[in-house]
Amino acid sequence: MSTSNTASFYPYPTPGATDQGLTVSNAAGGVQFGTAFNAYTNQVMFDVQNADVMCTIDGSAPTTTNGHRLTSGSRYTWSKEMATAAKFIRQATTDAYIHASELTQ
């Protein structure tokens, strides 16, 4: 008789976790998610609204010319560790908004 462990390939909302919203301004050094993610979370799904943002994940500060451009209207799914490390700054003159949901498998 064999034994196997299976895990759902498809993530689902982390029980007990609440969505997070992040206003992304031009604050020096960038902004990060303010609330620690749930211990059972392993992925964070988020979308960028209102304006493009610049993002770094290497500890450096994002600027309008440093980082990865995440476009408004796009949705991303990252590991919890990557989302925790991420720093964001708006790309334009309008503040952006990021809405994030926590997922587990």
All heavy atoms as an XYZ file, in Angstrom:
784
protein
N       0.853     -1.173      0.000
C       0.000      0.000      0.000
C       0.897      1.233      0.000
O       1.795      1.365      0.814
C      -0.892     -0.038      1.218
C      -1.807      1.109      1.346
S      -2.661      0.923      2.924
C      -4.230      1.466      2.539
N       0.653      2.134     -0.908
C       1.467      3.347     -0.973
C       0.753      4.512     -0.307
O      -0.461      4.532     -0.193
C       1.789      3.689     -2.427
O       0.608      4.024     -3.099
N       1.554      5.426      0.119
C       1.035      6.636      0.747
C       1.518      7.830     -0.058
O       2.664      7.860     -0.493
C       1.539      6.767      2.190
O       1.186      5.584      2.898
C       0.959      7.971      2.881
N       0.652      8.787     -0.252
C       1.076      9.990     -0.969
C       0.447     11.213     -0.326
O      -0.625     11.144      0.264
C       0.690      9.921     -2.442
O      -0.710      9.906     -2.577
N       1.146     12.287     -0.431
C       0.629     13.581      0.019
C       0.245     14.367     -1.217
O       0.994     14.401     -2.184
C       1.686     14.359      0.807
C       1.992     13.695      2.129
O       1.120     13.112      2.742
N       3.242     13.780      2.554
N      -0.902     14.968     -1.187
C      -1.327     15.769     -2.325
C      -1.626     17.181     -1.857
O      -2.005     17.411     -0.710
C      -2.582     15.187     -2.997
O      -3.636     15.142     -2.044
C      -2.313     13.806     -3.548
N      -1.426     18.091     -2.743
C      -1.741     19.487     -2.466
C      -2.487     20.044     -3.669
O      -2.216     19.661     -4.806
C      -0.466     20.290     -2.216
N      -3.397     20.918     -3.413
C      -4.139     21.554     -4.487
C      -3.197     22.421     -5.310
O      -2.438     23.216     -4.773
C      -5.256     22.421     -3.896
O      -5.845     23.193     -4.911
N      -3.236     22.240     -6.611
C      -2.428     23.073     -7.499
C      -3.004     24.481     -7.583
O      -2.303     25.428     -7.844
C      -2.382     22.429     -8.885
C      -1.595     23.227     -9.885
C      -0.218     23.271     -9.821
C      -2.225     23.942    -10.879
C       0.514     24.020    -10.728
C      -1.518     24.684    -11.797
C      -0.126     24.713    -11.722
N      -4.301     24.572     -7.322
C      -4.975     25.848     -7.452
C      -5.087     26.527     -6.092
O      -5.643     25.959     -5.163
C      -6.356     25.645     -8.071
C      -6.270     25.000     -9.423
C      -6.526     23.648     -9.583
C      -5.886     25.736    -10.529
C      -6.421     23.046    -10.828
C      -5.772     25.145    -11.775
C      -6.037     23.800    -11.914
O      -5.927     23.220    -13.143
N      -4.573     27.740     -5.972
C      -4.672     28.438     -4.689
C      -6.104     28.861     -4.387
O      -6.937     28.989     -5.279
C      -3.766     29.658     -4.882
C      -3.705     29.875     -6.348
C      -3.898     28.535     -6.992
N      -6.372     29.068     -3.125
C      -7.672     29.557     -2.678
C      -7.445     30.577     -1.574
O      -6.346     30.651     -1.010
C      -8.570     28.394     -2.217
C      -7.981     27.533     -1.122
C      -8.203     27.834      0.223
C      -7.192     26.437     -1.425
C      -7.656     27.054      1.232
C      -6.648     25.651     -0.422
C      -6.887     25.957      0.900
O      -6.336     25.196      1.894
N      -8.432     31.403     -1.246
C      -8.254     32.440     -0.230
C      -7.796     31.850      1.106
O      -8.292     30.808      1.541
C      -9.635     33.076     -0.103
C     -10.287     32.807     -1.426
C      -9.775     31.464     -1.861
N      -6.847     32.494      1.727
C      -6.353     32.050      3.028
C      -7.434     32.272      4.074
O      -7.885     33.406      4.264
C      -5.082     32.830      3.429
O      -4.095     32.658      2.413
C      -4.547     32.359      4.762
N      -7.867     31.228      4.771
C      -8.888     31.391      5.815
C      -8.426     32.377      6.895
O      -7.291     32.299      7.377
C      -9.034     29.981      6.396
C      -8.582     29.069      5.300
C      -7.481     29.817      4.603
N      -9.284     33.314      7.230
C      -8.977     34.287      8.275
C      -8.184     35.498      7.831
O      -8.015     36.444      8.594
N      -7.668     35.490      6.617
C      -6.896     36.639      6.126
C      -7.839     37.667      5.513
O      -8.835     37.313      4.883
C      -5.876     36.185      5.092
N      -7.526     38.936      5.697
C      -8.329     40.001      5.103
C      -7.531     40.692      3.998
O      -6.300     40.725      4.038
C      -8.735     41.050      6.161
O      -7.563     41.560      6.780
C      -9.624     40.434      7.220
N      -8.240     41.219      3.018
C      -7.585     41.930      1.926
C      -6.850     43.152      2.465
O      -7.213     43.708      3.500
C      -8.609     42.391      0.893
C      -9.144     41.241      0.055
O      -8.728     40.089      0.268
O      -9.991     41.504     -0.809
N      -5.814     43.555      1.730
C      -5.069     44.760      2.072
C      -5.137     45.748      0.921
O      -5.109     45.356     -0.239
C      -3.594     44.439      2.343
C      -3.358     43.607      3.573
C      -1.883     43.537      3.914
O      -1.182     44.551      3.867
N      -1.403     42.362      4.262
N      -5.205     47.011      1.262
C      -5.155     48.078      0.272
C      -3.947     48.944      0.554
O      -3.600     49.194      1.709
N      -3.289     49.388     -0.494
C      -2.075     50.183     -0.349
C      -2.145     51.369     -1.302
O      -2.226     51.185     -2.516
C      -0.861     49.303     -0.678
C       0.521     49.920     -0.626
C       0.863     50.340      0.800
C       1.553     48.919     -1.133
N      -2.130     52.578     -0.756
C      -2.038     53.771     -1.592
C      -0.573     54.012     -1.894
O       0.257     54.089     -0.984
C      -2.650     54.991     -0.881
O      -4.035     54.731     -0.643
C      -2.517     56.244     -1.736
N      -0.257     54.104     -3.175
C       1.132     54.269     -3.610
C       1.339     55.713     -4.039
O       0.783     56.159     -5.032
C       1.475     53.295     -4.761
C       2.927     53.455     -5.168
C       1.177     51.862     -4.345
N       2.141     56.418     -3.276
C       2.427     57.832     -3.542
C       3.862     57.963     -4.056
O       4.476     56.991     -4.474
C       2.244     58.641     -2.256
O       3.218     58.236     -1.307
N       4.379     59.170     -3.973
C       5.772     59.410     -4.372
C       6.679     59.493     -3.149
O       7.727     60.121     -3.189
C       5.880     60.667     -5.233
C       5.444     61.920     -4.488
O       4.838     61.838     -3.416
N       5.727     63.073     -5.066
N       6.301     58.838     -2.048
C       7.090     58.865     -0.814
C       8.496     58.330     -1.065
O       8.675     57.267     -1.666
C       6.407     58.040      0.272
N       9.487     59.068     -0.603
C      10.875     58.645     -0.769
C      11.077     57.274     -0.122
O      10.606     57.019      0.976
C      11.807     59.665     -0.140
N      11.763     56.396     -0.823
C      12.003     55.049     -0.305
C      10.928     54.060     -0.664
O      11.093     52.862     -0.509
N       9.782     54.553     -1.125
C       8.686     53.679     -1.520
C       7.827     53.260     -0.343
O       8.145     53.535      0.812
N       6.721     52.621     -0.635
C       5.805     52.125      0.394
C       5.716     50.599      0.275
O       5.930     50.038     -0.787
C       4.406     52.759      0.287
C       4.468     54.251      0.577
C       3.787     52.511     -1.075
N       5.405     49.964      1.407
C       5.274     48.511      1.452
C       3.940     48.150      2.071
O       3.297     48.980      2.717
C       6.403     47.900      2.285
C       7.774     48.069      1.658
C       8.859     47.450      2.512
O       9.344     48.075      3.444
N       9.233     46.218      2.190
N       3.543     46.889      1.900
C       2.341     46.425      2.577
C       2.553     46.611      4.077
O       3.584     46.246      4.621
C       2.050     44.959      2.248
C       1.588     44.760      0.826
C       2.424     44.189     -0.116
C       0.330     45.172      0.434
C       2.003     44.008     -1.420
C      -0.106     45.003     -0.876
C       0.739     44.425     -1.795
N       1.560     47.190      4.754
C       1.717     47.568      6.149
C       1.388     46.489      7.150
O       1.793     46.555      8.298
N       0.668     45.478      6.735
C       0.255     44.425      7.649
C       0.939     43.128      7.246
O       0.972     42.776      6.067
C      -1.278     44.240      7.596
O      -1.895     45.493      7.898
C      -1.748     43.188      8.569
N       1.490     42.424      8.215
C       2.126     41.138      7.920
C       1.091     40.174      7.342
O      -0.063     40.176      7.750
C       2.739     40.564      9.188
N       1.519     39.372      6.418
C       0.628     38.395      5.821
C       0.416     37.219      6.773
O       1.278     36.890      7.583
C       1.190     37.907      4.484
C       1.282     38.997      3.441
C       2.506     39.420      2.957
C       0.137     39.602      2.948
C       2.593     40.414      2.000
C       0.208     40.602      1.985
C       1.438     41.004      1.511
N      -0.726     36.575      6.651
C      -1.094     35.430      7.469
C      -0.044     34.318      7.352
O       0.527     34.110      6.284
C      -2.465     34.929      6.991
C      -3.038     33.839      7.836
O      -2.547     32.726      7.850
N      -4.110     34.156      8.538
N       0.193     33.605      8.445
C       1.199     32.533      8.459
C       0.888     31.437      7.436
O       1.802     30.776      6.932
C       1.301     31.935      9.848
N      -0.382     31.226      7.105
C      -0.763     30.182      6.162
C      -0.748     30.641      4.708
O      -0.931     29.839      3.802
C      -2.152     29.633      6.514
C      -2.164     28.965      7.858
C      -2.779     29.562      8.946
C      -1.520     27.748      8.058
C      -2.772     28.963     10.195
C      -1.505     27.137      9.301
C      -2.128     27.747     10.355
O      -2.121     27.158     11.587
N      -0.538     31.921      4.485
C      -0.484     32.462      3.130
C       0.819     32.051      2.460
O       1.880     32.086      3.076
C      -0.586     34.005      3.171
O      -1.872     34.351      3.678
C      -0.387     34.632      1.809
N       0.743     31.640      1.191
C       1.979     31.406      0.447
C       2.020     32.165     -0.875
O       3.047     32.222     -1.520
C       2.258     29.909      0.238
C       1.129     29.168     -0.419
O       0.380     29.745     -1.205
N       0.996     27.903     -0.107
N       0.908     32.784     -1.266
C       0.877     33.620     -2.461
C       0.027     34.856     -2.184
O      -0.904     34.811     -1.386
C       0.274     32.879     -3.656
C       1.082     31.694     -4.106
C       0.410     30.960     -5.247
O      -0.793     31.059     -5.458
N       1.188     30.222     -6.012
N       0.374     35.943     -2.869
C      -0.399     37.177     -2.762
C      -0.793     37.598     -4.173
O       0.061     37.750     -5.048
C       0.415     38.295     -2.073
C      -0.379     39.592     -2.020
C       0.851     37.859     -0.678
N      -2.087     37.729     -4.392
C      -2.596     38.203     -5.670
C      -2.962     39.679     -5.494
O      -3.611     40.039     -4.506
C      -3.838     37.417     -6.085
C      -4.440     37.897     -7.394
S      -5.964     37.030     -7.825
C      -7.085     37.691     -6.594
N      -2.514     40.519     -6.409
C      -2.850     41.938     -6.295
C      -3.025     42.551     -7.663
O      -2.545     42.025     -8.664
C      -1.791     42.694     -5.476
C      -0.424     42.766     -6.114
C      -0.066     43.852     -6.888
C       0.499     41.755     -5.914
C       1.198     43.929     -7.463
C       1.760     41.820     -6.473
C       2.113     42.909     -7.257
N      -3.741     43.670     -7.677
C      -3.866     44.424     -8.917
C      -3.484     45.867     -8.661
O      -3.552     46.360     -7.543
C      -5.261     44.302     -9.543
C      -6.376     44.758     -8.636
O      -6.305     45.877     -8.120
O      -7.329     43.999     -8.454
N      -3.023     46.507     -9.727
C      -2.588     47.904     -9.674
C      -3.688     48.749    -10.303
O      -4.128     48.466    -11.422
C      -1.255     48.101    -10.434
C      -0.825     49.555    -10.400
C      -0.175     47.187     -9.862
N      -4.122     49.777     -9.588
C      -5.229     50.615    -10.055
C      -4.806     52.087    -10.122
O      -3.948     52.521     -9.364
C      -6.417     50.467     -9.099
C      -6.895     49.035     -8.934
C      -7.919     48.884     -7.831
O      -8.531     49.843     -7.386
N      -8.117     47.663     -7.378
N      -5.407     52.816    -10.991
C      -5.310     54.278    -11.140
C      -4.061     54.787    -11.863
O      -4.138     55.790    -12.542
C      -5.407     55.007     -9.797
C      -6.677     54.690     -9.055
O      -7.690     54.354     -9.650
N      -6.614     54.774     -7.750
N      -2.905     54.152    -11.657
C      -1.668     54.638    -12.292
C      -0.613     53.538    -12.230
O      -0.678     52.656    -11.374
C      -1.157     55.891    -11.590
N       0.372     53.595    -13.132
C       1.488     52.655    -13.096
C       2.334     52.899    -11.849
O       2.382     54.025    -11.325
C       2.385     52.829    -14.324
C       1.710     52.426    -15.630
O       0.551     51.959    -15.596
O       2.357     52.592    -16.675
N       3.016     51.852    -11.393
C       3.940     51.982    -10.264
C       5.286     51.385    -10.644
O       5.388     50.568    -11.556
C       3.400     51.286     -8.984
C       2.078     51.894     -8.550
C       3.267     49.793     -9.165
N       6.317     51.804     -9.927
C       7.633     51.187    -10.032
C       7.829     50.369     -8.768
O       7.398     50.769     -7.679
C       8.727     52.244    -10.169
C       8.614     53.082    -11.441
S       8.789     52.128    -12.957
C      10.567     52.027    -13.079
N       8.491     49.212     -8.899
C       8.622     48.282     -7.781
C      10.030     47.707     -7.739
O      10.593     47.354     -8.771
C       7.608     47.153     -7.963
S       7.772     45.823     -6.773
N      10.589     47.625     -6.539
C      11.850     46.910     -6.341
C      11.616     45.802     -5.319
O      10.748     45.915     -4.456
C      12.971     47.839     -5.832
O      12.555     48.441     -4.605
C      13.306     48.922     -6.849
N      12.407     44.742     -5.434
C      12.315     43.636     -4.483
C      13.689     43.286     -3.903
O      13.821     42.329     -3.155
C      11.695     42.384     -5.140
C      12.488     41.973     -6.371
C      10.230     42.629     -5.482
C      12.100     40.632     -6.945
N      14.700     44.077     -4.244
C      16.065     43.775     -3.811
C      16.530     44.614     -2.624
O      17.699     44.617     -2.271
C      17.036     43.973     -4.977
C      17.080     45.409     -5.482
O      16.315     46.261     -4.982
O      17.885     45.686     -6.392
N      15.607     45.351     -2.011
C      15.966     46.187     -0.871
C      16.273     47.624     -1.238
O      16.321     48.493     -0.373
N      16.496     47.893     -2.537
C      16.766     49.271     -2.954
C      15.463     50.054     -3.012
O      14.374     49.480     -3.065
C      17.462     49.295     -4.319
O      16.599     48.833     -5.333
N      15.592     51.358     -2.995
C      14.416     52.224     -3.054
C      13.966     52.393     -4.505
O      14.779     52.691     -5.375
C      14.735     53.586     -2.450
N      12.686     52.210     -4.768
C      12.202     52.459     -6.123
C      12.146     53.961     -6.398
O      11.929     54.759     -5.480
C      10.799     51.858     -6.119
C      10.351     51.970     -4.694
C      11.597     51.796     -3.869
N      12.367     54.315     -7.627
C      12.201     55.701     -8.080
C      11.451     55.650     -9.397
O      11.139     54.565     -9.902
C      13.562     56.401     -8.288
O      14.245     55.767     -9.391
C      14.438     56.339     -7.032
N      11.197     56.783     -9.973
C      10.501     56.788    -11.260
C      11.356     56.182    -12.370
O      10.852     55.891    -13.452
C      10.068     58.210    -11.653
O      11.226     59.041    -11.668
C       9.038     58.757    -10.678
N      12.652     55.976    -12.103
C      13.536     55.380    -13.110
C      14.208     54.098    -12.620
O      14.979     53.497    -13.361
C      14.625     56.385    -13.546
O      15.369     56.783    -12.393
C      14.014     57.600    -14.217
N      13.972     53.679    -11.381
C      14.587     52.456    -10.842
C      13.502     51.481    -10.403
O      12.687     51.807     -9.543
C      15.484     52.777     -9.639
C      16.079     51.516     -9.024
O      16.638     50.688     -9.717
N      15.938     51.368     -7.718
N      13.515     50.311    -10.995
C      12.571     49.282    -10.599
C      11.825     48.712    -11.789
O      12.048     49.095    -12.937
N      10.954     47.780    -11.476
C      10.106     47.153    -12.485
C       8.818     47.956    -12.597
O       8.205     48.286    -11.580
C       9.749     45.723    -12.069
C      10.941     44.856    -11.853
N      11.629     44.246    -12.879
C      11.585     44.509    -10.714
C      12.622     43.552    -12.384
N      12.623     43.689    -11.068
N       8.403     48.249    -13.808
C       7.142     48.973    -13.996
C       5.988     47.980    -13.971
O       5.954     47.030    -14.737
C       7.120     49.731    -15.310
C       5.791     50.501    -15.497
C       5.764     51.227    -16.799
N       6.618     52.395    -16.669
C       6.348     53.569    -17.202
N       5.254     53.744    -17.910
N       7.169     54.570    -17.049
N       5.055     48.211    -13.067
C       3.832     47.426    -12.990
C       2.707     48.322    -13.493
O       2.493     49.410    -12.966
C       3.560     46.976    -11.551
C       4.701     46.238    -10.845
C       4.269     45.828     -9.440
C       5.149     45.037    -11.641
N       2.025     47.886    -14.504
C       1.059     48.755    -15.179
C      -0.318     48.714    -14.534
O      -0.772     47.681    -14.049
C       0.936     48.374    -16.665
O       0.570     47.009    -16.761
C       2.255     48.593    -17.391
N      -0.946     49.855    -14.550
C      -2.307     49.976    -14.040
C      -3.229     49.065    -14.838
O      -3.119     48.958    -16.058
C      -2.769     51.428    -14.157
O      -4.089     51.565    -13.699
N      -4.108     48.396    -14.134
C      -5.031     47.481    -14.783
C      -4.511     46.060    -14.871
O      -5.212     45.172    -15.349
N      -3.299     45.829    -14.393
C      -2.716     44.489    -14.438
C      -2.854     43.793    -13.095
O      -2.889     44.430    -12.050
C      -1.237     44.566    -14.814
O      -1.096     45.079    -16.114
N      -2.920     42.449    -13.153
C      -3.000     41.636    -11.940
C      -1.761     40.752    -11.867
O      -1.293     40.248    -12.878
C      -4.253     40.770    -11.971
C      -4.464     40.017    -10.667
C      -5.661     39.127    -10.722
N      -5.314     37.962    -11.543
C      -6.167     37.325    -12.329
N      -7.411     37.722    -12.420
N      -5.785     36.284    -13.033
N      -1.247     40.579    -10.662
C      -0.038     39.804    -10.437
C      -0.267     38.817     -9.298
O      -1.026     39.103     -8.374
C       1.125     40.738    -10.055
C       1.375     41.820    -11.081
C       0.693     43.036    -11.021
C       2.262     41.617    -12.122
C       0.908     44.026    -11.972
C       2.485     42.606    -13.075
C       1.804     43.809    -12.992
O       2.022     44.774    -13.933
N       0.412     37.672     -9.345
C       0.403     36.719     -8.248
C       1.849     36.409     -7.914
O       2.593     35.884     -8.753
C      -0.350     35.421     -8.621
O      -1.689     35.760     -9.002
C      -0.399     34.466     -7.442
N       2.233     36.775     -6.702
C       3.611     36.616     -6.243
C       3.648     35.740     -5.009
O       2.666     35.610     -4.288
C       4.208     37.969     -5.886
C       4.515     38.862     -7.050
C       4.406     38.578     -8.371
C       4.993     40.202     -6.970
N       4.780     39.665     -9.123
C       5.149     40.672     -8.284
C       5.300     41.050     -5.923
C       5.618     41.945     -8.572
C       5.760     42.330     -6.207
C       5.922     42.773     -7.515
N       4.833     35.207     -4.713
C       5.016     34.512     -3.441
C       4.869     35.522     -2.306
O       5.078     36.731     -2.495
C       6.403     33.866     -3.378
O       7.409     34.868     -3.280
N       4.527     35.022     -1.135
C       4.402     35.903      0.034
C       5.723     36.618      0.311
O       5.739     37.811      0.622
C       3.975     35.090      1.261
C       3.943     35.901      2.547
C       3.368     35.154      3.723
C       4.206     34.024      4.208
N       3.693     33.427      5.465
N       6.838     35.922      0.154
C       8.151     36.521      0.424
C       8.446     37.670     -0.535
O       8.985     38.703     -0.127
C       9.243     35.447      0.337
C       9.152     34.389      1.420
C       8.069     33.335      1.193
O       7.530     33.226      0.064
O       7.741     32.618      2.154
N       8.103     37.494     -1.791
C       8.334     38.559     -2.775
C       7.444     39.765     -2.488
O       7.904     40.907     -2.538
C       8.081     38.026     -4.183
C       8.517     38.947     -5.288
S       8.524     38.013     -6.831
C       8.606     39.343     -7.998
N       6.180     39.520     -2.159
C       5.265     40.624     -1.843
C       5.709     41.358     -0.582
O       5.591     42.585     -0.493
C       3.843     40.099     -1.680
N       6.244     40.627      0.390
C       6.731     41.256      1.625
C       7.936     42.149      1.345
O       8.076     43.225      1.930
C       7.095     40.169      2.660
O       5.916     39.408      2.960
C       7.634     40.773      3.939
N       8.813     41.720      0.448
C      10.023     42.486      0.127
C       9.750     43.685     -0.776
O      10.551     44.619     -0.829
C      11.045     41.575     -0.552
N       8.635     43.675     -1.480
C       8.357     44.693     -2.498
C       8.188     46.095     -1.913
O       7.560     46.281     -0.873
C       7.102     44.320     -3.277
N       8.787     47.056     -2.616
C       8.609     48.484     -2.317
C       8.061     49.129     -3.586
O       8.537     48.846     -4.686
C       9.938     49.138     -1.943
C      10.548     48.598     -0.678
C      11.882     49.280     -0.398
C      12.551     48.717      0.838
N      13.842     49.381      1.088
N       7.092     50.022     -3.423
C       6.410     50.626     -4.560
C       6.471     52.148     -4.494
O       6.430     52.741     -3.420
C       4.924     50.232     -4.558
C       4.663     48.758     -4.531
C       4.451     48.094     -3.330
C       4.614     48.025     -5.712
C       4.188     46.734     -3.299
C       4.345     46.664     -5.688
C       4.136     46.016     -4.484
N       6.516     52.777     -5.665
C       6.372     54.228     -5.785
C       5.572     54.486     -7.060
O       5.659     53.711     -8.025
C       7.747     54.936     -5.826
C       7.593     56.436     -5.636
C       8.498     54.615     -7.094
C       8.902     57.173     -5.385
N       4.777     55.537     -7.044
C       3.984     55.829     -8.243
C       4.900     56.271     -9.380
O       5.950     56.877     -9.149
C       2.919     56.872     -7.944
C       3.479     58.254     -7.708
C       2.386     59.250     -7.388
N       2.923     60.597     -7.343
C       2.384     61.590     -6.679
N       1.268     61.394     -5.996
N       2.933     62.787     -6.704
N       4.490     55.996    -10.596
C       5.271     56.348    -11.782
C       4.896     57.731    -12.301
O       5.712     58.407    -12.898
C       5.053     55.285    -12.871
C       5.631     55.607    -14.224
C       7.142     55.742    -14.207
O       7.815     55.167    -13.381
N       7.674     56.522    -15.119
N       3.682     58.164    -12.059
C       3.191     59.424    -12.616
C       2.842     60.396    -11.490
O       3.247     60.216    -10.349
C       1.979     59.142    -13.496
N       2.067     61.401    -11.811
C       1.690     62.408    -10.821
C       0.471     62.011    -10.010
O       0.141     62.660     -9.028
C       1.412     63.758    -11.518
O       0.395     63.565    -12.501
C       2.668     64.289    -12.180
N      -0.198     60.946    -10.415
C      -1.393     60.476     -9.718
C      -1.044     59.297     -8.820
O      -0.329     58.383     -9.247
C      -2.450     60.012    -10.742
O      -2.749     61.098    -11.619
C      -3.716     59.539    -10.064
N      -1.536     59.298     -7.573
C      -1.325     58.156     -6.695
C      -1.979     56.918     -7.287
O      -3.035     56.988     -7.910
C      -1.923     58.405     -5.307
C      -1.078     59.344     -4.455
O       0.028     59.738     -4.893
O      -1.517     59.669     -3.337
N      -1.346     55.792     -7.086
C      -1.900     54.502     -7.505
C      -2.465     53.800     -6.280
O      -2.228     54.217     -5.142
C      -0.811     53.648     -8.148
N      -3.208     52.754     -6.517
C      -3.770     51.952     -5.428
C      -3.527     50.490     -5.762
O      -3.710     50.060     -6.903
C      -5.271     52.223     -5.284
C      -5.918     51.462     -4.160
C      -5.768     51.864     -2.840
C      -6.659     50.315     -4.422
C      -6.352     51.160     -1.806
C      -7.253     49.607     -3.387
C      -7.096     50.027     -2.086
O      -7.664     49.326     -1.060
N      -3.082     49.725     -4.778
C      -2.875     48.293     -4.950
C      -3.819     47.568     -4.001
O      -3.862     47.868     -2.804
C      -1.412     47.894     -4.669
C      -0.495     48.504     -5.728
C      -1.264     46.379     -4.620
C       0.984     48.266     -5.495
N      -4.583     46.636     -4.551
C      -5.492     45.828     -3.739
C      -4.962     44.400     -3.751
O      -4.743     43.827     -4.817
C      -6.914     45.876     -4.295
C      -7.894     45.238     -3.373
N      -8.563     45.933     -2.423
C      -8.279     43.938     -3.235
C      -9.347     45.124     -1.738
N      -9.187     43.888     -2.223
N      -4.713     43.833     -2.551
C      -4.094     42.515     -2.443
C      -4.964     41.541     -1.670
O      -5.614     41.899     -0.688
C      -2.750     42.656     -1.745
N      -4.953     40.289     -2.131
C      -5.647     39.188     -1.461
C      -4.645     38.071     -1.198
O      -3.788     37.772     -2.038
C      -6.778     38.641     -2.335
O      -7.757     39.633     -2.556
N      -4.783     37.442     -0.043
C      -3.871     36.375      0.350
C      -4.419     35.014     -0.069
O      -5.606     34.746      0.085
C      -3.647     36.413      1.855
C      -3.030     37.734      2.311
C      -2.773     37.773      3.799
O      -2.306     36.767      4.361
O      -3.047     38.824      4.409
N      -3.525     34.165     -0.578
C      -3.904     32.848     -1.074
C      -3.054     31.762     -0.430
O      -1.908     32.007     -0.034
C      -3.728     32.776     -2.593
C      -4.416     33.861     -3.408
C      -3.993     33.759     -4.868
C      -5.922     33.773     -3.266
N      -3.603     30.582     -0.347
C      -2.868     29.423      0.131
C      -3.198     28.237     -0.766
O      -4.024     28.342     -1.666
C      -3.225     29.113      1.611
O      -2.296     28.173      2.119
C      -4.642     28.622      1.761
N      -2.517     27.118     -0.554
C      -2.790     25.926     -1.366
C      -3.114     24.755     -0.481
O      -2.685     24.652      0.611
C      -1.582     25.579     -2.232
C      -1.384     26.595     -3.321
C      -0.206     26.237     -4.207
O       0.801     25.749     -3.728
N      -0.340     26.496     -5.476
